[in-house]
Amino acid sequence: MRQGLANLWQLTLKELWSLWRDRVMLCLIVLSFTGMVYSAASAIPDTLSNAAIAIVDDDDSPLSQRLAAAFMAPQFSTPQRISVAEMDAGLDAGRYVFVLHLPAGLQSKLQTGKPAEVQLNVDATRMDQAYSGSAYVEQILQLEIRRFLQKRPDEPPQAVTLALRARFNPALEKTWFSSVLQIIDNITMLAIILAGAALIREREHGTIEHLLVMPVSPVQIMGAKVLAMGGVVLVAATLSLHGVVRGLLDVPIEGSVGLFLFGAALSLFANTALGIYLATVARSMPQFGLLLMLVLLPLILLSGGATPRESMPVLIQYLMLAAPSTHLVRLGEGVLYRGAGLEMVWPQLLALFLIGNILLWISLRRLRTMLTQMN
């Protein structure tokens, strides 16, 4: 027993030394838990931001000038005044996302109670901005017209008033969600990549044959890779959670970081075992990369982070219960956002433990078969 633990320790140190010498992998780890986390939280806003808008003002009235001045940052860039002849050319060239056409006689029609039409031209190729921006434009127009006509004080009170209270994220900040989700995705991605690449690298360099003539077992070989690569990812995730999420992005963490890291450790055992299994199937690093594309995309996109699981087909929902990323996402959201304790997330912990053991057993059998064929 003591010799087996000593072998496991020495093999783990060997894996860590090999990773330290691989500068590309080290850069990938650092970039994944720093730049990728920060950019996912701040560089891809899901709300309307600095949308290019132009206005064709054929009315040239105090109302039309007021409407043009109502489109301000941060939702819109400074509106550009253009003519009708420039409208189609500007949309075709992609200079504007929105072009608002205020027709002649707009103010006089509204003041006399006549109906009036305002045309909004939208570049729908920019789908996200087009969808949310159209609603913004409509709200701004309605509000400014009511204020100009001074109809707001005379409007009857509404029968029902909706008081919106957003729990766990009162300001609906995208940064709070996307930064933590990116860490969870990186835990899944890097655990599979690092463990699989370590085994592929040994096969390509011929060092796996050296291990076969040493008094070490397949359990020790696999255990060393799981401990070394899983430990590196867990340390990197911890530093990112405190340094980038809490420090740089100032995202509040409600629950126990230790409980989340415990669940992440269980997920790492499962994902590193999956990476080793893929490495035993692939014959080279390019083949391993192709297998990664087939495995990582479903694990990340269908885990429930990018899209709610309730919106997916029922069959996909049941299939993804076998993926460790699904349970890690639910555990991370419950602990880090809602402050859930062990009594709330124990089903996810149990699922990660069972999935991890199953994947470890399957990968170990596959590794033994591969080593036997090499002998």
Buried (B, 14 or more C-beta within 10 A) or exposed (E): EEEBEEBBEEBBEBBBEBBEEBEEBEEBBBEBBBEBBBBBBBEEBEBBBBBBBBBBBBBEBEBBBBBBEBBEEEBBBEBBEBEEEBBEEBBEEEBBBBBBBBBEEBBEBBEEEEEBEBEBBBBEEBEEBBEBBBEBBEEBBEEBBEEBBEEEEEEEEEEEEEEEEEEEBEEEBBBBBBBBBBBBBBBBBBBBBBBBBBBBBBBEEEEBEEBEEEEBBBBBBBBBBBBBBBBBBBEBBBEBBEBBBBEBBEBEBEBBBEBBBBBBBBBBBBBBBBBBBBBBEBEEBEBBBEBBEEBBEBBBBBBBBEEEBEEBEEEEBEBBEEBBBBBBBBBBBBBBBBEBEEEBBEEBBEBBBBBBBEBBEBBBEBBBEBBEEEE
